[in-house]
Amino acid sequence: MHAAALLAATALLAFLMVGSTVGGHVSTGLDGTVQSWTLAHQSTTASAVFHWITILGGITGMRVVALLGAGYLWYRGRGRIGAALLVVPIVADIFFHVAKRVHARPRPLGLGDGVDSSYSFPSGHATVSAAVCGAFSYVLFRDGLIGREVATAIAVLPPLLVGISRVYLNVHWATDVVGGWCAGLFVAAAWTTAYAYVRGRLVA
């Protein structure tokens, strides 16, 4: 529990640091460099792949993952923790929406595609994917349903691919995604801290 709490505090601090760096500015030096590289290396195949990744791993997709995860945990006799898992995408959604309004950062331009009018920082896709995958993988590992390597893969790979897709498709700056990962990690770690506390009380 102490490790999860420390991770939550670290992730929140990292998020605040990234947020203070980007502020309301259009981009940082890192953002400009990454955007220039991605715009110079566009391909039809890669765009199609990342388009599907950003759809399947997006906010709605992760809500579905949370629902399926809750159903699986219920099936394995862990209905209460499954129900609690449904809180994660809700909290993550509230977190990034509030943060977007606070920072009011414009989205990048460059591909000429239609982009929704919401603000850019942090990436909602990165936030929710990191939160859901992080929390779900922790429960599966903590309850002995999967091994450490599989849990790590679940926690890291989907949010990583989703974040990369958002940058490659030029709908987010790189620092938006980094901020989203930090925000999602904070939500996941805070949730697991509460989970570990409650589980410890029940066992005791």
Summary of the structure (lengths in Angstrom):
residues: 204
radius of gyration: 17.3
end to end distance: 14.6
largest distance: 58.2
contacts: 699
relative contact order: 0.19
helix: 77%
strand: 0%
